[in-house]
Amino acid sequence: MGDYFKTDTDQLGQFLKTLEGCIRDLDEARAALAHVRADQIGTQRLDEACDGFQERWKYGSEQTKKMIEAVSEGVKSNKKAYEEVEETLEKAFKNIEAQGTSGQKGAK
């Protein structure tokens, strides 16, 4: 089974950095758009369309940010769990090796 299932915790860490970058990018885009006011653009119809877009963009980007944060928390949790399993297995193998080595010394 070990041949078919492998987890690269370094890749999970890189994925977390990517997710954090997405959140930063969304925040920067929202901040940049926050300074653009509809009344600076032109006609009333265009101003209204821009105001509507700003509201939808703000809501949508906030929802996207929440989803990215939730995925990020799940990945962090999984990464931590995999690392704990690896540490536990390493300790167990070292313990088994130490017991095997000490058993051999007693037999001599």
N, C-alpha and C positions, 0 to 999 in steps of 0.2 A: 504494500500500500504506500510506503514511503516514496516509491518511485513515481507515483502519480500525483502526490500532493506535496507541494513545496511552498513555503511562504518566505519571501525576502523582506525582512523587517526594514532594511535600508530603503527598499522601494516604497514601503508604506510611509516612511519618513519623508521621502521625496514627494509623494502624493500629498502629504499634509502641507508641505511648503507650497505646492501648486495651489491647493485650496485656499491657503492663507493669502496667496497672491491674488486670487480671484476676488476675495473679499476686499482687499486693498484697492484693486482696480475699480470695483463697483463703488466704493466710497469716494474715490477720486473723481469718477465720472459724475456721481451725484453732486459732489461739491462744485465741480466745474459748471454743471447745468444750473445749479442754484443761483448763480450770479447773473444768468441770462433772464431778463424779464420780458414778458410778452409785449409790453408796451414799447419796447425798444425796437421791435421788428418791423412794424408797418401797419397794415390795414386791420380793422377791427376783427374781421373774420380770421385773419392769420393770427392775430393776438389771442383770440379765443381758442383756436386750434392748438397754439403753443401752450396755453395754460392747461388745456386738457391733457396734452402730452406730458407736461411736467407732473401733473397729479398721477397719471397712470405710471409713468416712469418711476416716480418715487415709490409708489405702492409696490410695483413689480420688482424693483431692485431690492426693496426691504424684504420682500418674501423670498427672493432668490438668495439673499444674504442669510436669512434664517435657515433655509434648506442646506446651504453650503456649510454653515456652522454645525448643523445637526449631523451631516455626513462626516465632517471633520472630527466631531466628538466620537462617533462610532469607529472611525479609523484609528484614532488615538487609543481608544479602549481595546480594540483588537490588537494593535501593535504591542501594547503593554502586556496583554494576555499571552501573545506569542513569545515575547521576550521572557516572561516569567516561566513559561513551559520550557523554553530552551535552558534557562538557568537551573531549573529543577532537574531536568534530564542530565545536564552536565554534572551537577552535584551527585546525583544517583549513580552515574557511571563511575565517577571518581571514588565514591564510597564502595562500590562493587569491586573496583580495581584494587583498592586498599585492602579490602577483606580477602581478596584472592591472593594478594601478595603476602599478607601476614599469615595466611593459612599455609602457604608454601614454605615460609621460613620455619614454621613449627614442625613441618614434616621432615626437614633435613636433619 
